[in-house]
Amino acid sequence: QVQLVETGGGLVQAGGSLRLSCVASGSIFSIAAMRWYRQAPEKQRDLVAAITSGGTATYAGSVKDRFTISRDSTRNTVYLQMDSLKPEDTAVYYCNADIWTRPNYSWRYWGQGTQVTVSS
């Protein structure tokens, strides 16, 4: 079994910062791409940022230059540093990762989500 657990969400004022963490645990052979998504009430779940196993990062236009994704492969952990937060960043943030549990088998796993609320 593989589990992704996100931490670091909370309530912050506009202009503030938060750092999200997501740790993968269980029967892990290797991890490929890791991603952060978010879902606001009554909206679809959108990709925020992604990072490859080699460390190449990509961002949604709405968060570029404000959010930074990084990973520590030795800890099976991905981070999302969120600066200059805006009320429109309010959402549940989900971690997602492509995890190989055997050399010939991988699956895309999701975390349970962590709430981020930005007050104006």
Backbone bond lengths (Angstrom), bond angles and torsions (degrees), N, CA, C in turn:
res aa  C-N    CA-C-N  psi(-1)  N-CA   C-N-CA  omega(-1)  CA-C   N-CA-C  phi
1 Q - - - 1.464 - - 1.520 110.95 -
2 V 1.322 115.15 143.09 1.456 121.69 178.04 1.520 108.01 -120.38
3 Q 1.310 115.55 141.21 1.462 120.78 179.89 1.522 109.21 -134.26
4 L 1.338 115.56 140.03 1.457 122.17 172.59 1.525 107.26 -115.09
5 V 1.317 116.33 129.51 1.461 120.56 -178.97 1.520 109.13 -126.72
6 E 1.342 115.48 120.93 1.460 121.44 178.59 1.522 109.98 -95.58
7 T 1.308 116.48 144.17 1.458 123.31 173.22 1.521 108.82 -140.54
8 G 1.329 115.43 165.06 1.449 119.85 173.10 1.511 115.87 107.94
9 G 1.315 117.59 -6.10 1.457 119.12 178.72 1.514 111.55 -71.02
10 G 1.338 115.83 172.02 1.447 119.73 179.04 1.511 111.63 162.85
11 L 1.327 114.48 -165.76 1.462 122.29 -179.80 1.520 109.03 -105.44
12 V 1.311 116.54 130.83 1.460 121.35 -179.11 1.521 108.71 -143.31
13 Q 1.326 116.31 151.73 1.460 120.30 176.67 1.523 110.58 -78.98
14 A 1.299 115.44 155.72 1.461 120.36 176.40 1.526 109.86 -55.82
15 G 1.324 115.42 137.73 1.451 121.21 -176.43 1.515 113.82 92.21
16 G 1.329 116.70 -11.53 1.450 121.53 -178.44 1.519 112.87 -83.78
17 S 1.333 114.94 -173.89 1.461 121.52 -176.64 1.522 110.91 -132.30
18 L 1.312 115.17 152.99 1.453 123.40 171.07 1.520 108.31 -143.64
19 R 1.323 115.44 152.81 1.453 120.16 174.87 1.521 109.11 -124.39
20 L 1.308 115.83 118.49 1.455 121.67 177.16 1.524 109.84 -93.69
21 S 1.324 114.98 145.69 1.461 121.30 174.90 1.524 108.83 -127.35
22 C 1.316 115.70 149.86 1.464 121.34 176.09 1.519 107.58 -140.73
23 V 1.321 115.74 119.56 1.456 121.74 -179.16 1.517 109.86 -108.77
24 A 1.316 115.47 130.51 1.465 121.28 175.01 1.517 108.69 -98.01
25 S 1.335 116.25 135.38 1.463 120.02 179.42 1.524 109.49 -140.58
26 G 1.327 114.82 162.85 1.461 119.71 179.35 1.513 111.06 117.74
27 S 1.331 114.07 -153.09 1.458 120.76 -176.58 1.524 109.65 -84.73
28 I 1.334 115.65 86.15 1.464 122.12 -174.00 1.512 110.52 -112.77
29 F 1.333 115.56 123.66 1.462 121.20 174.44 1.524 109.27 -88.03
30 S 1.352 116.25 -48.04 1.461 121.16 174.71 1.527 108.46 -162.57
31 I 1.331 115.64 163.80 1.449 121.74 178.75 1.517 109.37 -122.67
32 A 1.311 116.71 129.92 1.458 121.27 176.70 1.535 108.08 -91.54
33 A 1.318 117.82 -122.73 1.470 120.22 -177.56 1.528 111.53 -69.44
34 M 1.326 114.45 147.96 1.459 121.71 173.98 1.515 107.25 -127.51
35 R 1.314 116.91 146.37 1.468 120.79 -171.53 1.526 111.46 -143.00
36 W 1.302 114.64 158.32 1.460 122.55 168.30 1.528 108.42 -119.27
37 Y 1.314 114.76 132.53 1.457 122.82 173.43 1.524 107.88 -118.68
38 R 1.325 116.38 165.76 1.461 120.26 171.88 1.520 109.72 -144.58
39 Q 1.338 113.15 152.45 1.460 119.57 179.60 1.518 109.35 -139.48
40 A 1.324 115.13 115.51 1.460 121.31 175.59 1.523 108.92 -86.03
41 P 1.333 117.55 160.67 1.465 119.87 -179.50 1.520 112.10 -55.14
42 E 1.324 115.26 131.67 1.462 123.33 177.27 1.527 113.42 62.45
43 K 1.324 116.52 22.94 1.459 120.74 176.67 1.526 109.17 -125.81
44 Q 1.316 116.03 164.31 1.452 119.87 179.64 1.526 110.00 -77.06
45 R 1.315 115.47 162.59 1.457 121.61 177.24 1.528 108.22 -80.58
46 D 1.324 116.08 125.93 1.463 121.59 -176.10 1.519 111.57 -117.85
47 L 1.319 115.65 146.86 1.452 121.53 176.13 1.527 109.03 -73.73
48 V 1.326 115.89 131.09 1.469 121.80 179.49 1.522 110.45 -100.53
49 A 1.338 115.39 -49.30 1.462 120.16 -177.07 1.517 108.99 -158.78
50 A 1.327 115.20 154.07 1.453 121.32 179.00 1.520 109.11 -141.87
51 I 1.331 115.68 152.97 1.459 120.21 177.99 1.525 108.46 -142.48
52 T 1.327 115.32 133.50 1.462 120.09 -179.56 1.520 110.30 -80.61
53 S 1.319 115.60 172.97 1.461 119.69 177.23 1.518 111.00 -64.06
54 G 1.321 116.48 -24.96 1.458 120.54 178.37 1.522 114.11 -86.48
55 G 1.345 116.74 -4.28 1.455 119.98 175.97 1.520 115.58 97.86
56 T 1.321 117.72 6.81 1.464 120.10 177.97 1.525 108.98 -78.19
57 A 1.331 116.34 126.63 1.462 122.02 -175.69 1.518 111.11 -110.33
58 T 1.323 114.79 145.50 1.465 121.83 172.81 1.524 108.20 -133.74
59 Y 1.344 115.49 152.99 1.461 120.93 -174.16 1.523 111.59 -135.97
60 A 1.326 115.14 151.79 1.456 120.42 168.06 1.520 107.77 -69.18
61 G 1.310 115.73 148.52 1.457 119.84 -177.09 1.523 113.45 -59.01
62 S 1.333 116.27 -32.45 1.456 120.79 -176.02 1.529 113.48 -70.72
63 V 1.328 117.45 -17.08 1.468 119.84 -177.90 1.520 112.63 -117.73
64 K 1.309 117.02 -6.37 1.469 120.63 -178.40 1.516 109.79 -57.83
65 D 1.300 116.05 136.90 1.467 125.25 -179.24 1.527 112.97 76.72
66 R 1.339 118.11 -1.41 1.464 121.12 175.03 1.533 111.73 -117.06
67 F 1.325 117.03 -33.76 1.461 122.43 -178.56 1.526 109.33 -108.80
68 T 1.328 115.27 148.40 1.455 121.25 176.23 1.526 109.53 -133.39
69 I 1.327 115.66 123.36 1.458 120.92 176.19 1.527 108.64 -98.14
70 S 1.317 116.08 141.19 1.455 121.33 177.00 1.524 108.42 -149.76
71 R 1.326 116.31 168.00 1.452 119.23 -179.98 1.511 110.27 -145.35
72 D 1.322 115.24 152.25 1.454 123.10 173.03 1.524 105.72 -119.94
73 S 1.313 116.20 99.31 1.454 120.20 -175.21 1.527 112.20 -67.29
74 T 1.315 117.45 -24.25 1.469 119.58 178.70 1.525 111.29 -70.61
75 R 1.343 115.64 -21.41 1.468 121.01 -179.78 1.528 112.36 -111.98
76 N 1.328 116.97 5.66 1.471 121.31 -178.05 1.527 110.71 51.66
77 T 1.318 115.96 44.13 1.459 121.79 -172.84 1.528 110.69 -127.02
78 V 1.333 115.00 140.65 1.457 121.54 172.73 1.517 107.76 -121.43
79 Y 1.319 115.68 144.04 1.457 122.34 -177.93 1.524 110.11 -120.75
80 L 1.325 115.04 156.08 1.457 120.79 171.23 1.527 107.23 -135.71
81 Q 1.327 115.57 106.39 1.453 120.97 175.64 1.517 107.67 -87.26
82 M 1.329 115.86 121.34 1.466 120.99 -175.83 1.518 108.83 -116.67
83 D 1.310 116.57 114.33 1.460 122.98 179.87 1.523 109.69 -115.21
84 S 1.331 114.97 164.22 1.471 120.81 178.81 1.524 111.32 49.45
85 L 1.318 115.52 47.76 1.463 120.11 -175.04 1.524 111.66 -65.83
86 K 1.328 114.19 146.12 1.465 122.52 -179.52 1.530 109.26 -120.98
87 P 1.319 117.56 156.04 1.475 118.77 177.52 1.524 112.88 -54.66
88 E 1.319 117.19 -32.52 1.466 119.80 -179.84 1.519 112.99 -72.03
89 D 1.313 118.31 -5.77 1.476 121.20 173.64 1.536 111.07 -82.65
90 T 1.322 116.83 -7.02 1.460 120.73 179.53 1.528 110.56 -60.94
91 A 1.328 115.65 124.56 1.468 121.17 -177.29 1.523 109.08 -177.82
92 V 1.315 115.67 171.12 1.462 120.82 165.79 1.523 106.62 -88.16
93 Y 1.314 116.07 128.11 1.456 122.10 -178.59 1.523 109.50 -102.71
94 Y 1.337 115.20 129.79 1.458 122.23 -177.44 1.520 110.85 -117.69
95 C 1.302 114.06 139.79 1.459 121.95 173.41 1.538 108.53 -94.24
96 N 1.316 115.20 148.34 1.470 121.76 -176.07 1.527 106.71 -147.15
97 A 1.321 116.85 138.71 1.466 118.89 -179.49 1.521 110.79 -149.95
98 D 1.321 115.53 145.05 1.470 122.32 173.74 1.525 107.41 -92.41
99 I 1.321 115.90 108.72 1.463 121.35 -171.44 1.514 110.56 -117.44
100 W 1.328 113.95 129.34 1.467 121.10 174.48 1.530 107.35 -91.34
101 T 1.327 115.35 120.08 1.462 119.27 176.31 1.527 111.59 -96.14
102 R 1.327 114.85 -14.84 1.476 122.50 173.29 1.525 105.89 -144.91
103 P 1.345 117.37 163.47 1.477 119.07 -178.74 1.528 113.47 -58.23
104 N 1.346 117.76 -24.23 1.461 119.62 -176.42 1.521 112.89 -117.42
105 Y 1.333 117.99 18.42 1.456 119.28 -177.80 1.519 110.36 -145.40
106 S 1.347 115.34 128.12 1.456 120.89 175.44 1.522 109.77 -135.28
107 W 1.307 113.56 158.56 1.463 119.95 179.74 1.514 108.07 -147.56
108 R 1.348 116.64 153.01 1.459 121.24 177.82 1.521 108.16 -95.37
109 Y 1.318 115.82 116.01 1.457 122.68 -177.21 1.526 111.13 -103.73
110 W 1.332 114.69 151.61 1.458 122.14 178.63 1.528 110.24 -122.14
111 G 1.326 114.91 147.43 1.450 120.19 169.91 1.512 110.36 -86.13
112 Q 1.335 115.17 179.45 1.462 120.09 -175.30 1.530 112.53 -86.83
113 G 1.318 116.92 -12.73 1.455 121.72 178.21 1.519 113.36 96.69
114 T 1.316 114.70 152.44 1.460 121.36 176.04 1.531 108.07 -138.03
115 Q 1.329 116.04 135.49 1.462 121.13 -174.46 1.524 110.50 -81.19
116 V 1.322 115.35 132.33 1.464 122.32 171.65 1.529 107.21 -120.18
117 T 1.317 115.67 124.15 1.455 121.21 179.30 1.520 108.99 -124.70
118 V 1.329 116.16 124.53 1.458 121.86 -179.31 1.528 108.04 -113.83
119 S 1.311 115.84 118.13 1.465 120.49 -178.85 1.527 110.30 -92.47
120 S 1.310 115.07 148.37 1.472 119.68 -178.17 1.531 111.64 -90.05
